[in-house]
Amino acid sequence: MRSRPGSITSTVSRRLSALEEEIGSTLFRRTPEGLAFTEAGEQAATTAEQMERSTAGLLGKLAGADDKLEGVVRFTLPEGFIPRVLPEVQQLAERHPGLRVELLSNPQPLDLQRGEADVALRLMRPTQAGLICRFLCKIGWSLYASDAYLKRKGLLSTVGDLSGHEVVAYEEQLKNTPGQRWLDEKGRGGTVVLRGTTMRSVHLAMEQGVGLGTMPCFVASFEPKLRRMTPETVAHGEAYFVTTPDLQKLQRVRAVADVLVAMFERDRALYEGALG
């Protein structure tokens, strides 16, 4: 049911009277033409407008609505991506001198919702509720070994049959990486001679000829001592840009996201493990 105009006017009048009574001052004069501000009312209106502008300015800055790209973005990512991401964020900082991007590499994922970092590059979709995730690219994994190892042990007869071969694997905290899952599920017959607690430790052992193992193809492309043992990728992961709903509104966070998206789009074949 619609309210009649008279009842609306009466309700507004009662609320204005209640407001004036509460603050102990008359804000409006009743005239034949309607309501008009008293001097106190004019002062209240001016103050309210100033407060509204101040509040809007504050909210704009908090939401990154200002025109400047400045401040600190704490960016956590797997160590294997640092050589690829560092030049990209350095170029971004050069274009925006007030912006600083701090790269954080930790064995265990940092908690964005607790403020341990602002944004993250994750190699699996987070299951934690309340996060904003953006898919970037698939990440291809394959089997690799050094020239020294291949000279000692020879090539694989069949992909997946590791009989007679020595394997460098990943320790418990990295058991869910695509490469380790492939070793557990399909890498039959190999003898694990070393388990690394970090990807870098596994890669160094492989470079030294300790054994063969799995690694992301884009990482191996920068390791001249390693040889890919199969043209196919044996496993795939996924890369995601992750942040929180409030931080995604900040221009500095959006700028880091844009740089990351552009990097993966430009070098998609490298990250997916395609052989040219």
SULFENJO-V717063 format. One record per residue. N is the residue number from 1. RES is the residue in one small letter. PHI is phi in whole degrees, -180 to 180 (* if undefined). PSI is psi in whole degrees, -180 to 180 (* if undefined). D_FIRST is the distance of its C-alpha to the first C-alpha in Angstrom with 1 decimal. Layout:
n: [N:N]
res: [RES:RES]
phi: [PHI:PHI]
psi: [PSI:PSI]
d_first: [D_FIRST:D_FIRST]
This chain:
n: [1:2:3:4:5:6:7:8:9:10:11:12:13:14:15:16:17:18:19:20:21:22:23:24:25:26:27:28:29:30:31:32:33:34:35:36:37:38:39:40:41:42:43:44:45:46:47:48:49:50:51:52:53:54:55:56:57:58:59:60:61:62:63:64:65:66:67:68:69:70:71:72:73:74:75:76:77:78:79:80:81:82:83:84:85:86:87:88:89:90:91:92:93:94:95:96:97:98:99:100:101:102:103:104:105:106:107:108:109:110:111:112:113:114:115:116:117:118:119:120:121:122:123:124:125:126:127:128:129:130:131:132:133:134:135:136:137:138:139:140:141:142:143:144:145:146:147:148:149:150:151:152:153:154:155:156:157:158:159:160:161:162:163:164:165:166:167:168:169:170:171:172:173:174:175:176:177:178:179:180:181:182:183:184:185:186:187:188:189:190:191:192:193:194:195:196:197:198:199:200:201:202:203:204:205:206:207:208:209:210:211:212:213:214:215:216:217:218:219:220:221:222:223:224:225:226:227:228:229:230:231:232:233:234:235:236:237:238:239:240:241:242:243:244:245:246:247:248:249:250:251:252:253:254:255:256:257:258:259:260:261:262:263:264:265:266:267:268:269:270:271:272:273:274:275:276]
res: [m:r:s:r:p:g:s:i:t:s:t:v:s:r:r:l:s:a:l:e:e:e:i:g:s:t:l:f:r:r:t:p:e:g:l:a:f:t:e:a:g:e:q:a:a:t:t:a:e:q:m:e:r:s:t:a:g:l:l:g:k:l:a:g:a:d:d:k:l:e:g:v:v:r:f:t:l:p:e:g:f:i:p:r:v:l:p:e:v:q:q:l:a:e:r:h:p:g:l:r:v:e:l:l:s:n:p:q:p:l:d:l:q:r:g:e:a:d:v:a:l:r:l:m:r:p:t:q:a:g:l:i:c:r:f:l:c:k:i:g:w:s:l:y:a:s:d:a:y:l:k:r:k:g:l:l:s:t:v:g:d:l:s:g:h:e:v:v:a:y:e:e:q:l:k:n:t:p:g:q:r:w:l:d:e:k:g:r:g:g:t:v:v:l:r:g:t:t:m:r:s:v:h:l:a:m:e:q:g:v:g:l:g:t:m:p:c:f:v:a:s:f:e:p:k:l:r:r:m:t:p:e:t:v:a:h:g:e:a:y:f:v:t:t:p:d:l:q:k:l:q:r:v:r:a:v:a:d:v:l:v:a:m:f:e:r:d:r:a:l:y:e:g:a:l:g]
phi: [*:-80:-80:-76:-53:-63:-69:-63:-59:-63:-65:-61:-61:-64:-69:-65:-63:-66:-64:-63:-66:-68:-90:73:-151:-89:-100:-133:-106:-87:-121:-59:-85:130:-84:-136:-66:-82:-61:-63:-65:-61:-64:-64:-65:-63:-64:-63:-65:-64:-64:-64:-66:-64:-64:-63:-64:-64:-63:-63:-68:-63:-90:73:-84:-73:-82:-95:-100:-152:111:-113:-120:-92:-117:-98:-158:-64:-61:-65:-89:-58:-61:-86:-81:-55:-62:-67:-75:-65:-65:-63:-67:-66:-75:-132:-58:-82:-101:-131:-111:-99:-90:-123:-118:-128:-59:-110:-60:-79:-92:-68:-70:-94:79:-72:-157:-95:-138:-145:-107:-113:-100:-155:-67:-63:-96:-69:-71:86:-112:-99:-119:-127:-67:-108:-175:-78:-119:-85:-119:-147:-91:-138:-154:-84:-60:-63:-67:-63:-67:-81:-116:85:-80:-75:-79:-145:-63:102:-102:-100:-56:82:-110:-100:-120:-100:-116:-106:-74:-51:-69:-114:-67:-93:-66:-55:-66:-70:-62:-65:-61:-69:-94:-130:-85:-84:89:-77:-107:-73:-108:-158:-122:-97:-86:-135:-62:-63:-65:-65:-63:-63:-64:-66:-62:-81:83:-65:-177:-90:-172:-106:-161:-61:-62:-69:-69:-63:-64:-102:-113:-65:-83:-102:-121:-77:-94:-152:-69:-84:-80:-96:-158:-134:-116:-136:-109:-132:-92:-130:-154:-103:-59:-73:-74:-65:-78:-75:-62:-66:-72:-63:-65:-65:-61:-62:-63:-67:-60:-64:-63:-68:-67:-66:-113:-57:-61:-62:-71:-78:90:-71:-97:-78]
psi: [134:143:144:151:-39:-40:-36:-47:-43:-40:-45:-43:-43:-40:-38:-42:-39:-39:-45:-39:-37:-41:-10:32:148:124:-25:148:137:119:166:-28:-10:-157:143:145:139:178:-42:-37:-40:-43:-41:-42:-42:-44:-41:-40:-41:-41:-39:-43:-42:-43:-43:-40:-42:-47:-36:-42:-42:-32:3:27:-6:166:-9:141:101:165:-172:136:118:115:111:138:159:146:-30:-21:-12:-46:-25:-40:-35:-49:-33:-46:-28:-42:-38:-44:-33:-35:-25:87:-24:-2:136:128:118:121:131:123:116:146:-37:145:137:151:109:-36:-20:4:17:-22:166:-42:162:150:115:148:12:153:125:142:-9:130:154:15:151:122:137:119:135:-50:157:150:115:141:149:179:138:155:160:164:-38:-41:-45:-34:-34:-39:-18:176:168:142:-37:135:127:-19:101:18:133:1:154:136:135:118:-178:145:177:-45:-13:20:-22:5:147:-38:-41:-37:-38:-43:-40:-37:-34:-11:81:141:-12:158:116:121:-14:141:125:146:-13:158:-38:-39:-37:-45:-42:-40:-40:-40:-34:1:17:-38:177:166:-179:149:160:138:-36:-32:-45:-27:-18:9:96:-18:-10:145:136:131:-5:140:-22:152:141:-16:160:142:-172:144:137:142:130:138:-173:159:-37:-39:-25:-18:-18:137:-38:-34:-42:-35:-42:-41:-43:-41:-42:-44:-45:-39:-47:-36:-42:-40:33:-43:-39:-47:-32:-13:19:142:126:*]
d_first: [0.0:3.8:6.6:9.4:12.7:14.5:12.6:13.1:16.7:17.3:16.3:18.6:21.3:21.3:21.7:24.4:26.2:26.1:27.6:30.3:31.2:31.5:33.8:35.6:35.4:33.6:32.1:30.6:31.7:29.4:30.8:29.9:29.0:26.7:27.6:31.0:32.8:35.5:38.6:37.3:34.0:35.9:37.9:34.9:33.3:36.7:37.2:33.7:34.5:37.9:36.4:34.0:36.9:39.1:36.5:36.0:39.7:40.3:37.7:39.2:42.7:41.6:40.0:43.1:41.5:44.5:47.1:49.9:51.0:52.6:52.8:54.0:53.0:54.5:55.1:56.3:58.0:60.8:64.2:65.2:62.7:63.9:66.6:64.1:61.2:63.2:64.3:60.8:59.3:62.4:61.8:58.1:59.3:61.9:59.2:57.1:59.5:56.8:55.8:57.6:57.2:58.9:59.9:59.9:61.8:61.6:62.8:59.5:56.1:54.6:51.1:48.7:45.9:48.4:49.4:52.9:52.4:49.8:50.3:52.4:54.1:54.0:56.0:53.5:49.7:48.6:47.0:45.6:41.8:40.1:42.7:42.4:45.1:46.4:49.0:52.0:54.8:56.8:59.9:63.1:65.7:69.3:72.6:75.1:78.5:81.1:84.2:86.3:84.5:84.7:88.5:88.9:86.7:86.1:83.1:80.8:81.9:78.3:75.0:73.8:77.3:78.4:81.5:84.2:82.0:81.0:77.4:75.6:72.3:69.3:69.0:66.2:63.6:63.9:64.0:60.7:61.8:62.1:65.9:66.5:64.4:66.5:69.7:68.5:67.3:69.7:72.5:75.1:78.5:78.5:79.8:77.5:79.9:77.4:73.7:72.2:69.5:68.4:68.3:70.9:73.3:73.1:73.7:76.7:78.2:77.8:79.4:82.4:83.0:82.0:80.1:77.6:73.9:70.4:68.6:66.0:67.6:66.6:68.3:71.4:71.6:72.6:75.3:78.5:80.3:77.9:78.1:75.3:76.6:74.4:72.7:69.6:67.0:67.1:63.7:60.5:58.1:55.0:54.4:51.0:49.9:47.9:46.0:43.0:39.4:39.8:43.3:42.6:40.7:44.0:46.0:49.3:48.0:46.8:50.2:52.1:49.9:50.7:54.4:54.4:52.6:55.0:58.0:57.1:56.3:59.6:61.7:59.8:63.0:64.8:62.1:61.7:65.5:66.5:70.2:71.0]
